[in-house]
Amino acid sequence: MCMLCHGLFRRFFGNNMISGVFIFVMRLVVVILNVMPVYLMNYEMNEWMTNKVDCKLVKVLFNFLVFMTLLSYAVATIKRPQVIP
C-alpha cells in the first residue's frame, strides 16, 4: 500500500516530494489520521458498555496509547534519519 501511494505521489508531484513542505504536510495528514479514532472511541463506540468502570478504563487506555503513538511519531519527525551516501 505504501509503495502504491509513493508511486502515485511521485507521478503527480515529481521531485517536489523532496521539499520540506511536502514532507511536513504528509506528516500532518498522518497525524490527523491517527487522531481521528479518538473521537469515535471516546464518544461513539463505548456506549454499548454497561459497566461504567470498564468504559472509563478502555477510554483511558486507548487515549494513552494514541498519545504514545503521536509522541513516537513526533520524536521520529524531529530526529530525521541520516541520508545514507
KACOR-V226316 format. One line per field, one symbol per residue. ss: DSSP state (2 for helix, 1 for strand, 0 for the rest). psi: psi as a letter, one per 30 degrees, with the letter a starting at -180 (. if undefined). burial: I if it has 16 or more other C-alpha atoms within 10 Angstrom, else O. Layout:
ss: ???
psi: ???
burial: ???
//
This chain:
ss: 0222222222222222220222222222222222222222222222220002222222222222222222222222220000000
psi: eeeeeeeeeeeefbffffkeeeeeeeeeeeeeeffefeeeeefefgffkfkeeeeeeeeeeeeeeeeeeeeeeeeeeeiklkkk.
burial: OOOOOOOOOOOOOOOOOOOOOOOOOOOOOOOOOOIOOIOOOIOOOIOOOOOOOOIOOIIOOIIOOIOOOIOOOOOOOOOOOOOOO
//
